Structures are given as C-alpha cells and as structure tokens.
Amino acid sequence: SITKERTEVILQGTSSLDPNDPAAVWQEFDFKCKPGELRRRPCFISPYHYRLDWLMWFAAFQTYEQNEWIIHLAGKLLAQEEEALSLMATNPFAGKDPP
C-alpha cells in the first residue's frame, strides 16, 4: 500500500454551452492504464508504465501549478488534437463537436 486514500486527477468535458448549468452532462476521458472505474480490471504492462498515466498519479498529490503540463494536455483534448487523444483509452466526443 502506498497511500490510505485514493486521490485522482480526472479530466472531463461537456458539450453544454453553459458548463455551469446544473443540467450539463460531463463525460470523462479514460486513460489506458490509470486507475479509474473500480470495476475495470487493472492493465498489466511490465516492465514499463504508460508515462502519462504514471504522471497523472503523481499529479494527484500536487496542484496544477506544480504540473502545468496538465493545463496543456486539457487544451489539446479540448481542441481534439489526435496526438493527445491517442494517449487516451476513450474519447467521449469522438464523432461529435469538441467539448
């Protein structure tokens, strides 16, 4: 065990014109190997880690100011850049307007 609590950074987007609207539906970008859905089987990758997923684990222990790359990643996901999307397990906005 490394920590007693499970702290995570979760990246979500919405197609709502008003993201502050309580009716806005937020959808999560899933990572390939980062822990997420509790019912999902953990991926097995040995002897290496998916670097982005590994960095996301460490980022959860700090602020976004200490991990400015998260802001850049979020911007690339919002712009639906293929290079950034290729690092994700799912794109909830595939075939739709960008979030």
C-alpha positions in Angstrom: 0.0 0.0 0.0 1.3 3.4 -0.9 -1.4 5.7 0.5 -4.6 5.2 2.6 -6.7 7.4 0.3 -7.1 7.3 -3.5 -6.6 10.8 -4.9 -7.0 11.2 -8.6 -7.0 13.8 -11.3 -10.0 13.3 -13.6 -10.3 15.1 -17.0 -13.8 15.7 -18.1 -15.5 17.7 -20.8 -19.0 18.8 -21.7 -20.9 19.7 -24.8 -23.1 22.1 -22.9 -23.0 25.7 -24.0 -23.0 26.6 -20.3 -20.7 24.4 -18.3 -22.1 25.9 -15.1 -25.6 24.7 -15.9 -26.6 22.0 -13.4 -28.1 20.0 -16.3 -24.7 20.0 -18.1 -23.5 16.4 -18.7 -19.8 15.9 -18.1 -18.0 13.0 -19.7 -14.7 11.6 -18.6 -11.6 10.9 -20.8 -10.4 7.5 -19.7 -6.8 6.7 -19.6 -5.3 3.4 -20.8 -3.8 2.3 -17.5 -4.5 4.9 -14.9 -6.8 3.6 -12.2 -10.3 4.7 -12.8 -13.5 2.7 -12.9 -13.4 0.5 -9.8 -14.9 -2.5 -11.7 -12.4 -2.4 -14.5 -9.6 -4.9 -14.4 -6.2 -3.2 -14.0 -4.0 -3.3 -17.0 -0.8 -5.3 -16.9 2.2 -3.7 -18.5 5.6 -5.0 -17.5 8.3 -3.9 -17.1 7.2 -0.4 -18.2 4.4 2.1 -17.3 2.3 4.3 -19.6 4.1 7.5 -18.8 1.1 9.8 -18.9 -0.9 7.5 -16.7 2.0 7.4 -14.3 2.4 11.2 -14.2 -1.3 11.6 -13.5 -0.9 9.5 -10.4 1.8 11.9 -9.1 -0.1 15.0 -10.2 -2.9 14.0 -7.9 -0.6 14.7 -4.9 0.1 18.3 -6.1 -1.6 21.3 -7.5 -2.0 22.2 -11.2 0.5 25.0 -10.7 3.1 22.3 -9.9 2.1 20.4 -13.0 1.5 22.9 -15.7 1.6 20.2 -18.4 -2.0 19.2 -17.3 -3.3 22.5 -18.5 -1.6 22.0 -21.8 -3.0 18.4 -22.0 -6.5 19.7 -21.3 -6.2 22.3 -24.0 -5.1 19.7 -26.5 -8.0 17.4 -25.5 -10.4 20.4 -25.9 -9.0 21.0 -29.4 -9.4 17.3 -30.2 -5.8 17.0 -31.2 -5.1 13.5 -32.5 -1.7 13.2 -30.8 -3.2 13.9 -27.3 -6.3 11.7 -28.0 -4.0 8.8 -28.9 -2.8 8.8 -25.3 -6.3 8.2 -24.0 -8.2 4.9 -23.9 -11.5 6.6 -24.9 -12.7 9.9 -26.4 -16.2 10.6 -25.3 -16.5 13.2 -28.0 -15.5 11.1 -31.0 -17.7 12.0 -34.0 -19.2 14.9 -32.1 -18.4 18.6 -31.7 -15.4 19.3 -29.5 -16.2 19.8 -25.8 
